[in-house]
Amino acid sequence: MKVSTKGRYSVRLLLDLAEHAGKGYVPLKDIAERQEISKKYLEQIVALLNVSGMLRTNRGYQGGYMLAKAPKEYTLGYILRITEGGLLPVACLENEPNQCPRSSRCKALNVWEGLNRVVSQYLDGITLQDLLDEPQAAEDDIALAADGGEGSGVRLPDIGNPDTEPAAPPPEPEMSVQEAPAPAAEKEAHQKSERWFWNSF
């Protein structure tokens, strides 16, 4: 599944409203300027979101839009199903039970069902509030790391500490060497060699 421009812009529009929650109705032209999206295009998206009851509207002077619910009530899965018309990877999953005449013998059906399950669980597990909190979580982790504390789970890449000495390399394995013969054994071997030499004449 490929998320369309309408779906992506809908998320950005709702995120902008979530960031300005509690500040009254937000004019659409302000959102268009901040998000660098055509106001006419946003008007089409707003009309779609209004039908689904996701927005509250105030017309006239100082009119604008605000979220109808708290940001934590909006999941990305819910938003994209409204704007995209669904998240299914294949058309044969549109009906339950499956109406495809090949469903009973389709070897790929489990793949599409699994993909649909994974995508749905992922997008349904992320809310607008999660996206708002993400940058702050990263900033908190940086501050906690500087104080030696633990963060919320966001981890920066480990690039090491330039103020500490590098770890010593592991010791190399000891090589087994043949022990030198004891002095007495060496002397006896030398005497045998001499006797063999003189007896050979």
C-alpha positions, 0 to 999 in steps of 0.5 A: 500500500502506498499512502497518497499525498492526500493521506500524508497532508491530512496527517500534517494538517491534523498534527498542526491542529494538535500542536495548537490545541487550546488556542482556539480555532486555527485559520486554514491559511495559517496551516497552509503557510506553516505546512507549505501546502496549497490552501485550496488543497487543504480545503478539499481535505478539510471537507473530507475530515468534516464529514467524518466528524474529526474537526470542529468548524467555526465560520466567519471572522476569526473562524477556523478549525480545531480537533473535535477530540483530544490528540490521543484519540486520533490514530494514524490508522483511523486517519488514513482509512478515512482519507485513503478509503482503506488500508487493505493491501489487496481487494480480496480482503474487502469482504469478511468472510472472503468472497474470492472464489480462489480463497480456499486454495490461494497459497498467497492469501495468508501473506496478504492477511498477515501484511494487512494485520501488521500494517493495521496493528502498527498504524493503529498503535500510533496517535497524534499525541505520540507524534507530538511527544516524540521530539520531546522524548528525544530531548529528555533522553539527551538531558537524562543521559548527560546527568547519568539517568535513564531515558524513555527508550529513545537511544542515540547512536553509541559513538563512544566517549572521547574522554575515556581511554580505549579499551585494551585489546583482548590478550592473545592466546598463548602459543604452546612451545616445546619445552627445552630438555632438562640439563641431565637429559641433554648431557646423556643424549650428547654422550650417546651421540659421542659413543655412536660417533667413535664406534662407527670407526 
